[in-house]
Amino acid sequence: MTQISSLTHAISINPATGEQIGSYPFESDASLQLALSRAASGFRVWRGKSIAVRAQLLISLAGVLRDNVNAMSNMIALEMGKPIVQACGEIEKCAQLCEWYAEHGPAMLDAEPTLVEGGKARIEYRPLGPILAVMPWNFPVWQVLRGAVPALIAGNTYVLKHAPNVMGSAYLLLDAFKTAGFPEGVFEVVNVTPDGVSAAIADPRIAAVTLTGSVRAGMAIGAQAGAALKKCVLELGGSDPFIVLNDADLDEAVKAAVIGRYQNTGQVCAAAKRLIVEQGVVEEFTRKFVEVTRNLVMGDPLSSTTYIGPMARFDLRDELDQQVRSTLEEGATLLLGGKKAAGVGNFYEPTVFANVTDQMTSFKQELFGPVASIITARDAAHALQLANDSEFGLAATIYTGNVDAAQQLAGELETGGVFINGYCATDPRVTFGGVKKSGFGRELSHFGVREFCNAQTVWLDRR
């Protein structure tokens, strides 16, 4: 049941039942070559379209996504176990993303004036070409579109290599682009092995590469992109700190911490994985957090009452269980859960650790599943020290009654984003990305539009 690929096929396993639900043959080299040719030809057509035409097609795509929300959300639930309510929310968020960039994207591509006298020099944003996107399974549609939509409005084309356990979602998304009326080659899906990914990166028709995934995958893809002298964006792991200070509204902090840790069954790169709580409120926070967590409904992802679904892959549950056992052996206090759920399916009990220190596994490593670690901080300065004591730097949250102090604290956090009195969320209005081993480059906002553009200087009559 750990299998997600064979020598010849990508295999999709329903994590709620362990049953195989899909088998998708890997493409031959000839098939990959055709897809890359379509993407290159499509780029020549697409870049010639007006931005208004591109925007209108994004609006059309939003409508198609909404029309197919049931089929797409059911596929997500079946392939990787996301609770159906959250899966429907993912599709709606993607539709809103398309509409937002259709409205605001064109202005982000306007020529920028410079300080050259007489207005004779400007910066123009030109698309680079076909972008290879290597994407993960945890948000099978959102993860793809949050990178694709900004790149497409800029005039690039997109070649998606999706995770092998969510190829059903990949092909439904491809159908959505076709139904929306996008020209051939603008959005391509290639089901290839790692060797096929390497071949695509080295191919001169691919202009740049983007990956969302593990640190190990990022190092491999980044090295190959560098060897080919191609720009890449890497959105990698995270072990986000969620800081709660003594003057915080604890009820609001607990509510946000539970959502931030357990949404998508804890399988979120920017989840609230390390709950760093000031010692004056740690006892009360812990009690309330455990109470709320204990009442989360775990079960069939197709049920509207389920909040915790199965983990997406059986091998990842085994890895998480080993991390939990290591943390227990290191002296953490187990308050809830702590083991694989009995019965059929790839479920792991919602788990809460207290008395976690900076030397324990759950502090030092990324735990990609429904496990929360509560760490006590002596004061705000100690909380900052603990937060920054990580190889990751994706996002952070601060709950406090003193917003001015929180803003000062935010400036010292080594993360790509800081959320004050609110849990981390991606939104097209603001940029997203990390530092340190969480990667580099940015998605969303105008940064996402321009990330895969040639910022071209145009200077008239320079003497």
N, C-alpha and C positions, 0 to 999 in steps of 0.2 A: 504493500500500500504506500510505500515511500516513493514509488516510481513516478517521475514526471516526464520522462522521455525514455525512448528506446533508441537503438541504433538508427532506426528509420522513421520514427514517429514521435511527435509531441503527444503526451498522454494527459488527459484531464480526468482527475479523480474527484468525485463528490466527497468533500471532507466530512460531511455529516453522516455518510453511510459507508464510506470506503469503496464504493462501487465506481467502476470506470464509466464515464459518461461521454467521452470523446477521444478520438484518435486522429491526429492530423499529420499526414506525411510531410517530412522535411522536403523542401524544394531542392531540386537538382541545381548544379551550377548554371546550367543553361536557363533554367527558370529564373534564378537570381539575376542573371545578366539581362533578361528581358525586362524584369521589374526595374532595374537601374536605368535601362534605356528609356522606359516609359517615364520615369521620374525626371530624367534629363530633358526629354522632349517636352514633357509637361511643364517644366520650368520655363522653357522658351515661350510657351503659350501664356502661362500664368503671369509671368513678370510683365507681359505686354497688356494684361488686363488693367483697367483703371482701378484705383483703390475703391471707388464706389461700387464697382462690380464685385470685387472681392468681399466687400462688406455685406452686400446683399446676399451673397451665397452663404455667408456665415449666419445671417438671419434665417435663411432657408434651412440650414443645418439645425439650428435651434428648434425649429418647428418639427423636423423629422425626429429629433431626439425625444421631444415630448410625445409625439405620436406613437413612439415605440418604447415608451418607458417601461411597460410591463414586461415585454420580451427581454429587454436589455437588463433590467434589474433582476429578473428571474435567472438569467444566465450568470450574472455576477454571484448571486446567492448560491447557485448550484456549483459553480466552478471553484469559488474560493471561500464560501461560507459567510459572506457578509450578510448580517440581518437585513431582511427585505426593506424595512423602513429606511435604513441607512443607504441601501442600494438605490432606492427611488430618489432619495435626497441627492445622491451623487449625480444621477442623470439630470435632475433639475438644475443643479449647480453648474453642470456643463452647458446646459442651454443658456443660462444667464451669462456665463462666460462668453459664449459666442455673441450674444446681443451686446454685451458691454464693449467688446473689442470692435464690433461693427459700428458702434456709436463713437467711441473715443480713439480707436486705433488710427484712423486716417490722420488726425492732427499730430500724432506722435511721429509721423513720417514726413511732416512738413520740413522744408529746408530751414536750417538754423542760420540766422545772421551771425556775423563775427564782428570783431572790433576793428576790422580793416576799414580805413576811411572810405567814405562814399558808398558803402554797402556793396562793394564790388566782389567781396568774397563771402562764400556761404558753405555750409556743410550739407551735403545731400546723403540720404540713407538709401543705399542700393542693396537688394537681396543678394545673398551669396550663391544660392543654388540648392540642390537637393540635400536635405539634412537627414542623416541616419539617426534614428531614435531607438535606443535599447531601453525598454521599459519593464517595470516590475508588475507583480500581480495584485498588490494590496488595494489599489484604486484603479481597476482595469480600464475605466473610461476617463475619469478625471485626470489621472496621471498623464495620460497621453495628450489630452486636449489642452491642458494648461501649458504644455510646451508647444503643441502644434498650432493652436489658434494664433498666438502672437507671431509665430514664424510665417504662417500662411498670409496673414494680412499684410506682412512686409513684402510678400512676393516670392518667398521660398516654396519649395515643395518638400514633402515629408515622406520618409520611408520608415515604417514602423516594424521593428523586430520586437514582438511582445514576448512575455514570459510563457514558457511552454504549457503551463497549467491553465492559462486563460485565453487560449487561442479562439475559443468560441466567441468570447467578447470581442476579440480583435476583428474577426470577420463580420460580426454584426455592425461594428463601427465602420468598417469599410463599406458595407452596404448602405449605411446612413449617408456617407459622403456621396455615393453614387446617386442615391435617391434625391439628395439635395441639389444635384446638378453640377457638381464640380467637374472640371475637365479631367480627362484621363491622365493619370500620372501625377496629379497634384497630391493625392494621398494614396500611398502604396503599403501593402502588408506583405512582409516576407517571413516565412516560417523556416528559419535556417538554424543550423548547428553553430557552435562557437567558431568553427572554421569558416562558416559562411559569413559571420559577423566580421571576422578578420579580413576576409576577401573584400567585403563591402567597404570597410574603412580604407583599405589600400587602393580601392578603385578611384581613378581620377574623376569620375562622375559625381562622387560624393564630396560635397564641399565642406561639411563640418559634422560633428558628432555630438549627441547629447545622451547622457545615461542617468537614470535614477536606479539606485541599487546599493549593494554592499560596498564597503571599503575595498575589499578584495577585487570586486568587479571593476570598481572605479580605477584602481591602480592598473589593472590590465588594459582597460579601454583607453585610459589616459595615455599610457605608454605607447599604444598602437597609434593613437591619433597624433601624438607628438612625433613619432617616427615618420608619419606621413605628412608632417607639417600642416596639420589641420586643427582648426580651433575646436575645442570641446567644452561642454558644460557638464559638470558632475554634481549631482545632488545625491549625497550618500547618507550614511547612518546618522543617528543622533541619540543622545542620552540627556534629554532636555531637563534642566532644573526648573522646579516649580517652587518658588520661594514664598513662604507665608511668614509675615512678621507679626509681632505681638499686637499691633494695632489694627490688624486686618479684620474685616467682616468674615467671621469664620464660616457662617452658613453659606455665604456666596463662594468663599474659597473652597469649601468642601464640594459643593455642587460642581464647580469648574474643574476641580482636581479629578473627580470621578469621571466626568466626561472626557477630560484631557488624557486620562490614563486608559480608559476602557473602551472608548469608541473604536469601532472596527476590530473588536476583540484585542485591543492593545497593539495591533499591527500597523503602526503609524510611525514614520521616521521622526516626525516632530511631536511625538506624544510626551506627556508629562511623566517621565520615567523616574526621576529622582525628586521626591517631595521633601524639600529642605525647610524645616519648620523651626522657628525660634522657640527656645525652651520654655518661655512663659506661657505658650499656648499649645505646645506639642501634645500634651495629654488630652486636652479637650478636642483638638483637631483630629487626633487619631481615633478617639472614640466615635466621633461623628462620621468620619470617613469609613470606618469599618461598618457602621450601621447602614449607611447608604449602599455600600458595596455588597453587603450580604443580601440585599433585596433585589439586586440586578437579576433579571430572568435570563437563564442560560438554556438554550434549546434549539429547536428546529429553526434554521435561518429563514424559512419561508413563512414563519408565524409572525404576525404583526406585533406580538407582545414580547418577542425575543430581543434582548439587548446584547447578549454575549453569544456569538455563534461559535462554530468550530474553528480551530486554527486552520489555515489554508493548506498546510502540508504536514504530513506525518513526521517527516524527518526534522522539521523545525520544532514540532512539539517535543520530540525527544531531546533536542538541543536545549530548549527552554527548561525542561525538567531537570537536566543535568546542572544548569545554572542555578536553579532553585535549590537543589540538594547541596551544591557547593556553598551557597550562601548560608544555609542552615548549619552546615558543618563548621562554618567560620564564626558562628555565634549569634546570628540574627534571631530575633523573636518572631515566630510565625503566629499571626493573629487570625488568618483566614486562608482557606484553600491549601495550596502547596502541593497538589498532585494532579495527575491525569484523572479526568472524570471516568467513572466506571461505565461500562456498556459500549455500544457501537458508536463509532464516530470519533473524530479527532478533537475532542473537547478537553480544555484545561480549566480547572476551577479558578475563578477569580481569586487572586492571591494578594495578601497584604503582609509585608514585613515591617517590623519596628526595630529600633535600635541598630539600624544599619550604619556601619562606619565606612570611612573612605578606603579601607583596605579590603572590603568584601567584593565578591564577584558582582553582585547586583548593583554596586556603585560604579565599579570600574568598567564593566562591559555593558553593551546594549542588550536589553532584554526585550525581544520582539514578540510580545504576547501579554496576556492579562495579569501582569505582576507589578505591584506598586511597592516601592521602597521608601520608608519614612526615615529621614535622617534628622537628628537634632542639631540645631545651630545655637551657639552661645549668644550670638547677637547678629546684627545685620552685617557687620564686617566679616564675621565667620561664615555667614551664609554666602556672601560673595566669594570668599575663598573656596568653599566647597563647590559652588556652582561652576567656577572656572577650572576646578581640578578634574578635567576630563579631556580626552583626546578629541572629543567632538565639540562642535560649536554651531548648532543649527538654530535653535530658538530657546527662549527662556520666558518664564512668567514670574511676575511679582505681585503678591497681594498685600496691600497695606492701606492704612487710612491717610498716609502722608504722601500724596502724589509727587510733590516737589522732591522729596527725598528719594522716591522711587525713580524719578527721572535722572537724578544724579547717579544712583546705583546702576541704572541701565547703561550709562556711558562707560561703566567699568566691566560690564559683562562681555565675555568673548564669544559672542553669538551673532548670527546674521539677523536675528529679529528678537525684539523684547516686547512682551505684552503685559501691560500694567492693569491689574484688576480685570482680567479676561484671559481665557486660555488661548493657546496658539491656534490660529486658523489661517488657511490660505484664501486670498481674496485678490481679484484682478487689479484692484485699486492700489495695492502695495506690493513691493517686490518680495521674492522669497528665495532663499539660498543660505549657504552656510560658510563657515571658516574652519580652519584646522582640518581634521579628517572628515568633516561633514561635506567637504568638497569646495567647489568654486564655480563662479558664474552665477547668473541670476535668471529667474523666471518671473513672469507676470509683470504688471505695470508697464511703463515705457521701456524699462530695462529689458523685459522679455521680448519686446518688439525689435529692439535694436541689437540684441545680443548676437543675432546672426545676420547682421547687416554690415556692409562695407560703408564706413563713414568717409565719404569721398569729399575732398576739398575741391571746390570749383571757384577759381579766382579769375576774374575778368580784367584784362588790360593791365596786368602787373608790369610796372616799369621801374 
